[in-house]
Amino acid sequence: MPLSKSTSSLLKFMCGAAVGGFFIQYLTFQFRIQFLVQEKELPMDSKVHNHLYHYDLRNLSSVTIARRTEAEELFKKIKVLCWIMTAPQNLQKRAQYVKITWGKRCNVLLFMSSETNHNFPTIGLNTSEGRTQLYLKTMKAFQYAHDHYIDKADWFLKTDDDTYVILENLRLLLAKYNPDEPLYMGKRFKVHVKQGYMSGGAGYILSREALKQYVKGLKSKICSHTTSVEDLAIGHCMEKLGIPAGDSRDIYQRETFFPFSLTPHLVHGSLSKSSWFWRYNYYDNVDGPKCCSDLAISFHYVDGTFMCMLEFYIYHLRAIGYRYRLKTDFPSQVSDVGDDY
């Protein structure tokens, strides 16, 4: 029995949509594979990182050379240990993209998991997996970082395996502070803890002295496993120990650590006004492009493909003749923060 014209058209449409969807998935897959292949050819020496900042200077402008030189100097002077919260099932779909993108710019890069994987590698913390284990993993991870790296890094950054970090901007922020004074910074929320606490997804950072005091707090039981909500538990502990929560905003009072990916923050109206986010913000937050500092440091909920895209946009894409729209920096002290323009 012959098909009606409408049925035939519908079948053609469905076939076309299926082919188109497959083609898009194929291109995305090929992009990720090519990025992985190219990046794995680069050296992964965490001590030198020559491939990050060394270019043929004859082809670069004096301004670009100055910026790259500044980034290289900050890399040498401000040593950041990054530890990434991951799990065995996330190594290939998440953690490997941290490893080949922004993770290369950490002075020390560690992947913390419930199990040891010598090939990746990961550090096994001898825990179970799941949200109820997050703070236990965090306690053990910071303890490991303290025991093995306390004299090899100035600052200790915790992130998830779907967080993207611009290390150069983070180091510029940290250059204003002394790692031998207790300090804790990130995306600051105001609920539950008087001085606020930092979003776990956006990532947060402890100074060397803060880490020392935190580990002492664990040993003395001042800090304990009071809740499985990792970022809140850290916030409670920091307050009990008298470790101040720092302000990570730039001189225009714009945020730099973000608990979501770019769209909810940058695109006006993407995040509902009824969202918990607006109630949790320690500082007033703008909906739309003025939400975000030109010196943004981190974004959360970034999948592998988007990490590769961010890597390209930030470190490779050039807009010829473009000049940055404003000069920006971080305040030397919180009291230096000025009015937005």
PyMOL commands that set and color helices and strands:
alter all, ss='L'
color gray80, all
select helices_A, chain A and resi 5-40+50-53+57-59+62-77+88-100+102-105+131-149+167-174+208-220+230-241+262-266+276-280+289-291+304-315+334-336
alter helices_A, ss='H'
color red, helices_A
select strands_A, chain A and resi 80-85+108-113+123-124+155-160+164-165+184-186+188-189+197-198+204-207+257-258+298-299
alter strands_A, ss='S'
color yellow, strands_A
deselect
rebuild
show_as cartoon
